[in-house]
Amino acid sequence: MNSQLIADAVHDSKSVVEATIWARLYAFWLRRLVYTQIWEDPVADLAALRLAIGSTIVTISSGGCNALSYLMAQPAQVYAVDLNGAHLALLKLKLAGLRAFSNYSDFWQFFGEASSPANSDLYRDRLRPLLDAQARNYWDKRTTTGRSRHAYFTDGFYRHGMLGRFIGFAHFVAKLSGIDPAILLNGRPDAPARIEALERLDRVCHSWFARLITATPALLFSLGIPPRQRALLGGGAPLNDVLHKRLLCLIDGHPNETNYFAWQALHRAYIGPGDRCLPPYLQRRQYERMRNGAGLIIPHHASLKQFLDSLPAREVDAVILLDSQDWMAADEIRKLWTAIDRAGSDNVHVIFRTAGEASPIEGEELASLRRTWQRDDERSAVGFALDRSGIYGGFHCYGRR
């Protein structure tokens, strides 16, 4: 999911929708740390992109998990672009970890387990000296509780951030409703206790409280859902019903023993260390590849269009837009794809998610883009089928005609 890239779209757009007070409030809200984990599956991305060795990748950074995981494709470089300084600070901290920690155990303790009191010393002694001024200032800054932000890694990092706190609130509601998330995560599909938990979940998601939450745009900000995307997600159906169905896809769409997205949603932590049920960059077998390739990850604080405009022509082989277009006006999308067209190689591919099923490129307003770009239905279907997060309505892969 995207971060403050929305702010650029909100303030540049002249449309009525994006000029609303809700959209401007959302842009302000997303100056914070939103995602401690990115919610797009990098394995699905790479399966759809089918990158050649030595490719150049441009991606929205978000939490940086995927930018690092793309090193599995042996790229020439990965440009990680974002306007959210908090997310870039997180990526830079992970890159510092790969440079500072010669063994997987320390890296896992800090970024995988992310809850050891000893991580304060690891930050001060080994990570902080490797950070640039912006990232160092971010992690050193004290929060309203008086603790430095790097202390997030001493008490459960994945419980922090806007989405992490919202998930914590959802767990509180589940407890009050008699729902044990552990049963949903680990129970046999036919176990009576799990069936009962799913029935309770259904009742909660269709309660007056759920309808109230999903009817109020500001209450969905912590899920990373801005006003424009909220309308697309609903698609005319009650939003609480749509979110219930997406939650069922998350917890039942793929085996939970290999679905780390389900573990983050229901357990609020990763299992590990090791190689199963973890994002690729946190897997033991990938650690040396991550360390050796860390220098290929290049963070940039900019909008995606601004960054693409700065590159030489025909430089880029893959562009990953996450779900950013869901809250962009048609004119902004057109400008972005013009920048991709100039910077993209002859064989460039572009992937993105949508809250609803439809791709914005297939609509009437953007029909002119289809003279250059064509949706690859087969690659799109592969990406959608493999995406374990289960929270998106569509996965789209485009290439040149």
C-alpha positions as CSV (number, residue, x, y, z in Angstrom):
1,M,0.0,0.0,0.0
2,N,1.1,3.5,-0.7
3,S,1.9,6.3,1.7
4,Q,2.2,10.1,1.3
5,L,2.2,9.9,-2.4
6,I,-1.5,10.6,-1.9
7,A,-0.5,14.0,-0.7
8,D,0.9,15.0,-4.0
9,A,-2.2,13.8,-5.8
10,V,-4.5,15.5,-3.4
11,H,-2.9,18.9,-3.6
12,D,-2.2,18.8,-7.3
13,S,-5.6,17.6,-8.4
14,K,-8.3,20.1,-9.4
15,S,-11.1,17.6,-9.1
16,V,-13.9,18.1,-6.8
17,V,-13.4,14.8,-5.0
18,E,-9.8,15.5,-4.1
19,A,-10.5,19.0,-3.0
20,T,-12.6,17.9,-0.1
21,I,-11.7,18.4,3.5
22,W,-11.5,14.6,4.0
23,A,-8.9,14.2,1.2
24,R,-6.8,17.1,2.6
25,L,-7.1,15.7,6.1
26,Y,-5.9,12.3,4.8
27,A,-2.9,13.8,3.2
28,F,-1.9,15.4,6.5
29,W,-2.6,12.2,8.4
30,L,-0.2,10.2,6.1
31,R,2.9,12.2,7.0
32,R,3.4,9.5,9.7
33,L,4.6,6.0,9.8
34,V,1.6,4.1,8.3
35,Y,2.9,0.6,7.4
36,T,5.5,-1.3,9.4
37,Q,5.0,-4.0,6.8
38,I,4.1,-3.5,3.1
39,W,0.8,-5.3,2.2
40,E,1.6,-6.3,-1.4
41,D,3.1,-9.7,-1.9
42,P,6.6,-9.5,-3.6
43,V,6.5,-13.1,-4.7
44,A,3.4,-12.3,-6.7
45,D,5.1,-9.2,-8.1
46,L,8.1,-11.1,-9.3
47,A,6.0,-13.9,-10.8
48,A,4.1,-11.4,-12.9
49,L,7.1,-9.3,-13.9
50,R,9.4,-12.2,-15.0
51,L,12.4,-9.9,-14.8
52,A,15.6,-10.6,-16.6
53,I,18.8,-10.5,-14.6
54,G,20.2,-7.0,-14.5
55,S,16.9,-5.2,-14.7
56,T,16.2,-1.7,-13.4
57,I,13.2,-1.5,-11.1
58,V,11.4,1.6,-9.8
59,T,8.9,1.0,-7.0
60,I,7.0,3.0,-4.4
61,S,9.0,2.3,-1.2
62,S,6.3,2.1,1.5
63,G,7.9,0.1,4.3
64,G,10.8,-1.1,2.1
65,C,10.0,-4.9,2.4
66,N,9.4,-5.4,-1.3
67,A,12.2,-3.2,-2.5
68,L,14.6,-5.5,-0.6
69,S,12.8,-8.6,-1.6
70,Y,13.1,-7.7,-5.3
71,L,16.8,-8.5,-4.9
72,M,15.8,-12.1,-5.4
73,A,15.5,-11.2,-9.1
74,Q,19.2,-10.1,-9.3
75,P,18.5,-6.6,-10.6
76,A,21.0,-3.9,-11.6
77,Q,19.3,-1.5,-9.2
78,V,16.1,-0.9,-7.3
79,Y,14.9,2.7,-7.0
80,A,12.6,3.0,-3.9
81,V,10.7,6.2,-4.2
82,D,8.3,7.8,-1.7
83,L,7.1,11.1,-0.4
84,N,6.6,9.7,3.1
85,G,9.9,10.4,5.0
86,A,8.9,7.9,7.7
87,H,8.8,5.0,5.3
88,L,12.1,6.0,3.7
89,A,13.6,6.2,7.2
90,L,12.4,2.6,7.8
91,L,14.0,1.4,4.5
92,K,17.2,3.2,5.4
93,L,17.3,1.5,8.8
94,K,16.9,-1.9,7.1
95,L,19.7,-1.1,4.7
96,A,21.9,0.0,7.7
97,G,21.0,-3.4,9.4
98,L,22.2,-5.3,6.3
99,R,25.5,-3.4,6.4
100,A,26.0,-3.6,10.1
101,F,24.9,-7.2,11.0
102,S,27.2,-9.9,9.6
103,N,24.9,-12.6,10.9
104,Y,21.2,-13.4,10.3
105,S,20.5,-13.7,14.0
106,D,21.1,-10.0,14.8
107,F,19.1,-8.9,11.8
108,W,16.2,-11.2,12.8
109,Q,16.3,-10.0,16.4
110,F,16.0,-6.4,15.3
111,F,13.7,-6.5,12.3
112,G,11.9,-9.9,12.5
113,E,11.3,-10.4,16.2
114,A,11.6,-6.6,16.7
115,S,10.7,-6.8,20.4
116,S,14.0,-7.2,22.3
117,P,15.1,-4.6,24.8
118,A,18.7,-5.2,23.5
119,N,17.7,-3.6,20.3
120,S,18.2,-0.1,21.8
121,D,21.9,-0.9,22.1
122,L,22.0,-2.3,18.6
123,Y,20.4,0.8,17.3
124,R,22.7,3.2,19.1
125,D,26.0,1.3,18.6
126,R,25.6,-0.2,15.2
127,L,22.8,1.2,13.2
128,R,22.6,4.9,14.0
129,P,26.2,5.6,12.9
130,L,25.3,4.3,9.4
131,L,22.1,6.5,8.9
132,D,22.0,9.8,7.1
133,A,20.8,12.9,9.0
134,Q,17.2,12.6,7.9
135,A,16.8,9.0,9.0
136,R,18.8,9.5,12.2
137,N,16.6,12.4,13.2
138,Y,13.5,10.4,12.5
139,W,14.5,7.4,14.7
140,D,16.0,9.6,17.4
141,K,12.9,11.9,17.8
142,R,10.9,11.4,20.9
143,T,7.2,10.6,20.6
144,T,4.4,12.0,22.8
145,T,5.2,9.3,25.4
146,G,8.8,10.6,25.7
147,R,10.5,7.6,24.1
148,S,12.6,7.7,21.0
149,R,11.1,6.1,17.9
150,H,13.8,3.5,17.7
151,A,12.3,2.1,20.9
152,Y,9.5,0.7,18.7
153,F,11.8,-2.2,18.1
154,T,12.1,-3.1,21.8
155,D,8.4,-3.8,22.4
156,G,6.9,-5.1,19.2
157,F,7.6,-3.0,16.2
158,Y,4.7,-4.4,14.2
159,R,2.2,-3.1,16.8
160,H,3.2,0.4,15.9
161,G,2.4,2.6,13.0
162,M,-1.1,3.7,12.0
163,L,-2.1,0.3,10.6
164,G,-0.5,-1.6,13.5
165,R,-2.5,0.4,16.0
166,F,-5.7,-0.1,14.0
167,I,-5.1,-3.9,14.0
168,G,-4.6,-3.7,17.8
169,F,-8.0,-1.9,18.1
170,A,-9.5,-4.7,15.9
171,H,-8.1,-7.3,18.2
172,F,-9.6,-5.5,21.2
173,V,-13.0,-5.5,19.5
174,A,-12.6,-9.2,18.7
175,K,-11.8,-10.0,22.3
176,L,-14.9,-8.1,23.4
177,S,-16.9,-10.2,20.9
178,G,-15.5,-13.5,22.1
179,I,-13.4,-14.1,18.9
180,D,-10.0,-15.6,19.4
181,P,-7.8,-14.7,16.4
182,A,-5.5,-17.6,17.2
183,I,-8.3,-20.0,16.4
184,L,-8.9,-18.3,13.0
185,L,-5.1,-18.6,12.4
186,N,-4.4,-22.1,13.6
187,G,-7.6,-24.0,13.8
188,R,-8.6,-26.7,11.4
189,P,-11.2,-25.5,8.8
190,D,-13.8,-27.9,10.1
191,A,-13.1,-27.4,13.8
192,P,-16.3,-26.4,15.7
193,A,-14.4,-23.6,17.5
194,R,-13.2,-22.1,14.3
195,I,-16.6,-22.3,12.7
196,E,-18.1,-20.5,15.7
197,A,-15.3,-17.9,15.5
198,L,-16.1,-17.2,11.8
199,E,-19.8,-16.9,12.7
200,R,-19.0,-14.4,15.4
201,L,-16.8,-12.5,12.9
202,D,-19.6,-12.4,10.5
203,R,-21.9,-10.9,13.1
204,V,-19.3,-8.3,14.2
205,C,-18.6,-7.2,10.6
206,H,-22.3,-6.7,9.9
207,S,-23.1,-4.9,13.2
208,W,-24.1,-1.3,13.6
209,F,-20.6,-0.6,15.0
210,A,-19.0,-1.9,11.8
211,R,-21.4,0.1,9.7
212,L,-20.5,3.2,11.7
213,I,-16.8,2.8,11.3
214,T,-16.9,2.1,7.6
215,A,-19.3,5.0,7.0
216,T,-16.9,7.5,8.5
217,P,-13.9,8.3,6.2
218,A,-11.6,9.5,9.0
219,L,-11.9,6.2,10.8
220,L,-10.6,4.3,7.8
221,F,-7.4,6.5,7.5
222,S,-5.5,4.0,9.7
223,L,-6.2,1.3,7.2
224,G,-4.6,3.5,4.5
225,I,-7.9,4.0,2.8
226,P,-8.4,7.5,1.5
227,P,-11.8,9.0,0.4
228,R,-11.4,8.2,-3.3
229,Q,-10.2,4.6,-2.7
230,R,-13.0,4.1,-0.2
231,A,-15.6,4.7,-3.0
232,L,-13.8,2.3,-5.3
233,L,-13.5,-0.4,-2.6
234,G,-17.2,-0.3,-1.9
235,G,-18.2,-0.4,-5.6
236,G,-21.8,0.3,-4.5
237,A,-21.9,-2.5,-1.9
238,P,-21.8,-1.8,1.8
239,L,-18.2,-1.2,2.8
240,N,-18.4,-3.3,5.9
241,D,-19.6,-6.3,3.8
242,V,-16.7,-5.8,1.3
243,L,-14.1,-5.6,4.1
244,H,-15.5,-8.8,5.7
245,K,-15.1,-10.6,2.4
246,R,-11.5,-9.3,2.0
247,L,-10.7,-10.4,5.5
248,L,-12.0,-13.9,4.7
249,C,-9.7,-13.9,1.6
250,L,-6.8,-13.0,3.8
251,I,-7.3,-15.7,6.4
252,D,-8.6,-18.5,4.2
253,G,-7.4,-17.7,0.7
254,H,-3.9,-19.3,1.2
255,P,-2.5,-21.8,3.7
256,N,-1.8,-19.8,6.9
257,E,1.4,-21.8,7.6
258,T,2.9,-19.9,4.7
259,N,0.9,-16.7,4.7
260,Y,2.8,-14.1,6.8
261,F,0.1,-11.5,6.0
262,A,-2.4,-13.6,7.9
263,W,0.1,-13.8,10.8
264,Q,0.5,-10.1,11.0
265,A,-3.2,-9.5,10.9
266,L,-4.2,-12.2,13.4
267,H,-1.0,-12.6,15.5
268,R,0.5,-9.2,15.1
269,A,4.0,-10.6,14.7
270,Y,6.0,-12.9,12.4
271,I,6.8,-16.5,13.2
272,G,10.4,-17.4,12.8
273,P,13.3,-17.1,12.4
274,G,13.8,-19.3,9.4
275,D,12.6,-19.5,5.8
276,R,8.8,-20.2,6.1
277,C,6.0,-17.8,6.4
278,L,8.3,-14.7,6.2
279,P,8.8,-11.9,3.6
280,P,11.8,-12.9,1.4
281,Y,14.1,-10.2,2.9
282,L,13.6,-11.7,6.4
283,Q,14.3,-15.3,5.4
284,R,17.6,-16.9,6.5
285,R,18.3,-18.4,3.1
286,Q,18.1,-15.0,1.5
287,Y,20.2,-13.1,4.0
288,E,23.5,-13.2,2.1
289,R,21.8,-12.1,-1.1
290,M,20.2,-9.2,0.8
291,R,23.6,-8.2,2.3
292,N,25.4,-8.4,-1.0
293,G,22.7,-6.5,-2.8
294,A,21.9,-3.8,-0.3
295,G,23.9,-1.3,-2.2
296,L,21.6,-1.8,-5.2
297,I,18.7,-0.3,-3.3
298,I,18.5,3.5,-3.9
299,P,16.0,5.4,-1.8
300,H,14.6,8.7,-3.2
301,H,12.3,11.3,-1.5
302,A,10.1,12.4,-4.4
303,S,6.9,11.7,-6.1
304,L,7.1,8.9,-8.6
305,K,6.4,11.1,-11.6
306,Q,9.1,13.6,-10.5
307,F,11.6,10.8,-10.1
308,L,10.8,9.1,-13.4
309,D,11.2,12.5,-15.2
310,S,14.7,12.8,-13.7
311,L,15.9,9.5,-15.3
312,P,17.4,9.0,-18.7
313,A,15.0,7.7,-21.4
314,R,14.5,4.0,-21.7
315,E,16.2,3.3,-18.3
316,V,13.6,1.3,-16.5
317,D,12.4,-2.3,-17.0
318,A,9.8,-2.5,-14.3
319,V,7.6,0.0,-12.4
320,I,5.6,-1.0,-9.3
321,L,2.8,1.4,-8.5
322,L,1.2,-0.4,-5.5
323,D,-2.4,0.9,-5.3
324,S,-1.5,4.5,-5.7
325,Q,-3.7,5.1,-8.8
326,D,-6.8,4.4,-6.7
327,W,-6.7,7.9,-5.3
328,M,-5.3,9.8,-8.3
329,A,-7.4,11.9,-10.7
330,A,-7.4,10.8,-14.4
331,D,-5.1,13.7,-15.4
332,E,-2.5,12.7,-12.8
333,I,-2.6,9.1,-13.9
334,R,-2.1,10.2,-17.5
335,K,0.9,12.3,-16.6
336,L,2.4,9.4,-14.6
337,W,2.1,7.0,-17.5
338,T,3.6,9.6,-19.9
339,A,6.6,9.6,-17.5
340,I,6.7,5.8,-17.5
341,D,6.6,5.7,-21.3
342,R,9.6,8.0,-21.6
343,A,11.7,6.3,-18.9
344,G,10.6,2.8,-19.6
345,S,12.6,0.4,-21.8
346,D,11.1,-1.3,-24.9
347,N,10.1,-4.3,-22.7
348,V,9.0,-2.4,-19.6
349,H,6.2,-3.8,-17.5
350,V,4.1,-2.0,-15.0
351,I,2.2,-3.7,-12.1
352,F,-0.3,-2.3,-9.7
353,R,-3.2,-3.2,-7.4
354,T,-6.7,-1.8,-7.2
355,A,-9.3,-1.8,-4.5
356,G,-12.0,-2.8,-6.9
357,E,-11.7,-5.3,-9.8
358,A,-11.3,-2.8,-12.7
359,S,-8.1,-1.2,-13.9
360,P,-8.3,2.6,-14.3
361,I,-6.5,2.3,-17.6
362,E,-9.5,0.5,-19.1
363,G,-11.9,3.4,-18.4
364,E,-13.0,5.9,-21.0
365,E,-11.1,8.8,-19.5
366,L,-7.8,7.1,-20.0
367,A,-8.6,5.4,-23.4
368,S,-5.7,7.2,-25.0
369,L,-3.2,5.3,-22.9
370,R,-4.3,2.0,-24.4
371,R,-2.8,3.1,-27.7
372,T,0.6,2.5,-26.0
373,W,-0.2,0.1,-23.2
374,Q,-1.9,-3.3,-23.1
375,R,-3.0,-5.3,-20.1
376,D,-1.4,-8.7,-20.0
377,D,-4.3,-10.8,-18.7
378,E,-2.2,-13.9,-18.2
379,R,0.5,-12.2,-16.0
380,S,-2.3,-10.3,-14.2
381,A,-4.1,-13.5,-13.3
382,V,-0.8,-15.1,-12.0
383,G,-0.1,-12.1,-9.8
384,F,-3.7,-12.0,-8.4
385,A,-3.7,-15.8,-7.7
386,L,-0.4,-15.7,-5.8
387,D,-1.0,-12.5,-3.8
388,R,-1.4,-13.8,-0.2
389,S,-2.5,-10.5,1.3
390,G,-6.0,-11.0,-0.1
391,I,-7.0,-7.4,0.4
392,Y,-7.1,-6.1,-3.2
393,G,-9.8,-6.6,-5.8
394,G,-7.5,-6.5,-8.7
395,F,-3.9,-7.1,-9.8
396,H,-2.9,-5.6,-13.1
397,C,0.2,-6.1,-15.3
398,Y,0.7,-3.9,-18.4
399,G,3.3,-3.9,-21.1
400,R,3.9,-2.0,-24.4
401,R,1.8,-2.9,-27.4
